[in-house]
Amino acid sequence: MACGRPEIYQSDIALPEAGWDRGSHPSFCFGITDTVTPHDVFIDVRHTGDYAYSNLYLFVDIFAPDGRILRDTVECLLADPMGRWYGRGTGFIFADRFKAHVLYKLGNRFPRTGRYCLRLEQAMRTDTLHDVLDIGISIAPSQASVPPPRR
């Protein structure tokens, strides 16, 4: 569940133990049938406590059914200024979720039905990024589109 709303899509990809190479671009494809409801796209990151940085920069490409490709750069803040991890964790592994703003370029709605693909590329200043275990995406109806509960 994403913030109490049912997800319409969720998938994670385990990254190699040797690290996330700059040339590796995990991709996620999903079908969209609802073009009216605003949606939120989240990037899910799971990393170890040995991750060397306090953030993670990603290039996010979304491939639309009409052939359009939109690119966004997303910064995922993983730790506070004192170095404490933000994510929920068990032991030495932490999980974080970040809202990707790529959908805002589409007016916060998927403009047409069909198959979309979202591709992630690590955009850090290193060719191989270590200690990121999994990367994924989740898509859910936007919380902003939820009417307030009746009393």
C-alpha positions in Angstrom: 0.0 0.0 0.0 1.2 3.5 -0.8 0.0 5.9 1.9 -3.2 3.9 2.4 -4.1 3.8 -1.3 -4.0 0.6 -3.4 -1.0 0.6 -5.8 -1.8 -0.1 -9.4 1.8 -1.2 -10.0 4.8 -2.1 -7.9 8.1 -3.8 -8.8 11.6 -4.0 -7.5 14.8 -5.2 -9.2 17.7 -6.6 -7.2 21.0 -4.9 -8.3 24.2 -6.9 -8.7 26.4 -7.5 -5.6 29.3 -6.0 -7.6 27.4 -2.7 -7.7 25.1 -0.7 -9.9 27.0 0.0 -13.1 26.3 3.3 -14.9 25.4 1.3 -18.0 22.7 -0.7 -16.3 19.2 0.8 -16.6 16.5 -1.1 -14.7 13.2 -0.8 -16.5 9.7 -1.2 -15.4 6.7 -1.5 -17.8 3.0 -1.3 -16.8 -0.4 -0.8 -18.4 -2.5 2.3 -17.7 -6.3 2.3 -18.3 -7.3 5.3 -16.2 -6.4 8.7 -17.7 -8.7 10.8 -15.4 -7.3 10.1 -12.0 -4.0 11.8 -11.0 -1.3 9.3 -10.0 1.8 9.4 -7.9 5.0 7.6 -9.0 7.4 6.6 -6.3 10.9 5.4 -6.5 11.7 2.7 -4.0 15.4 2.4 -2.9 16.8 -0.3 -0.5 20.4 0.2 0.6 22.9 -0.8 3.2 24.3 1.3 6.1 27.6 1.2 4.2 26.2 3.3 1.3 28.8 6.1 0.9 26.6 9.0 0.2 23.6 10.8 1.8 21.7 11.0 -1.5 21.1 9.2 -4.8 20.7 11.0 -8.1 18.7 9.3 -10.8 17.8 10.0 -14.4 14.2 8.9 -14.9 12.9 8.3 -18.4 9.3 7.6 -19.1 8.3 6.1 -22.4 4.7 6.8 -23.3 2.5 4.7 -25.6 2.6 7.5 -28.3 6.4 7.3 -28.5 7.2 10.4 -26.4 10.1 10.1 -24.0 10.3 12.4 -21.0 13.4 12.7 -18.8 13.7 14.0 -15.3 16.5 14.1 -12.7 15.5 13.0 -9.2 17.5 13.5 -6.0 16.6 10.9 -3.4 17.8 12.2 0.1 18.8 9.1 2.1 20.3 10.7 5.2 20.0 13.9 7.3 22.9 16.3 7.6 24.2 14.4 10.7 24.3 11.2 8.6 21.3 9.4 10.1 19.4 7.3 7.6 15.9 8.4 6.8 14.6 5.0 5.7 13.0 2.4 7.7 15.4 -0.4 8.5 16.0 -3.7 10.0 19.5 -4.3 11.0 21.8 -2.7 8.5 19.4 -2.4 5.5 17.2 0.6 4.9 14.2 1.2 2.6 13.2 4.6 1.3 10.4 5.8 -0.9 10.6 9.0 -3.0 8.0 10.7 -5.1 9.3 11.1 -8.7 8.2 14.2 -10.4 8.2 12.9 -13.9 4.4 12.7 -14.0 4.1 16.4 -13.3 5.4 16.9 -16.8 2.3 15.0 -17.9 -0.1 17.1 -15.8 0.0 14.5 -13.0 -2.1 12.2 -15.2 -1.2 9.6 -17.7 -2.5 11.3 -20.9 -3.5 8.1 -22.8 -4.1 4.4 -22.1 -1.6 1.9 -23.0 1.8 0.5 -22.0 4.3 2.8 -20.3 7.9 2.0 -19.4 10.0 3.8 -16.8 13.8 3.5 -16.9 16.1 4.4 -14.1 19.8 5.3 -14.5 22.1 6.1 -11.6 23.4 9.6 -12.0 26.1 9.7 -9.3 29.7 10.7 -10.1 30.9 7.2 -10.0 30.8 4.5 -12.7 29.8 1.8 -10.2 27.6 2.6 -7.3 28.0 0.2 -4.3 25.6 -0.7 -1.5 22.3 -0.1 -3.3 20.6 -3.5 -3.1 17.3 -3.0 -4.9 15.6 -0.2 -6.9 11.9 -0.2 -7.9 8.9 1.9 -8.6 5.4 2.0 -7.2 2.4 3.8 -8.8 -0.8 4.7 -6.9 -3.7 7.0 -7.2 -2.6 10.5 -6.0 -3.5 11.4 -2.4 -4.4 14.8 -3.7 -7.2 13.3 -5.7 -8.8 11.6 -2.6 -11.9 13.3 -1.3 -12.0 14.0 2.4 -13.8 11.3 4.5 -17.4 11.8 5.3 -18.3 12.5 8.9 
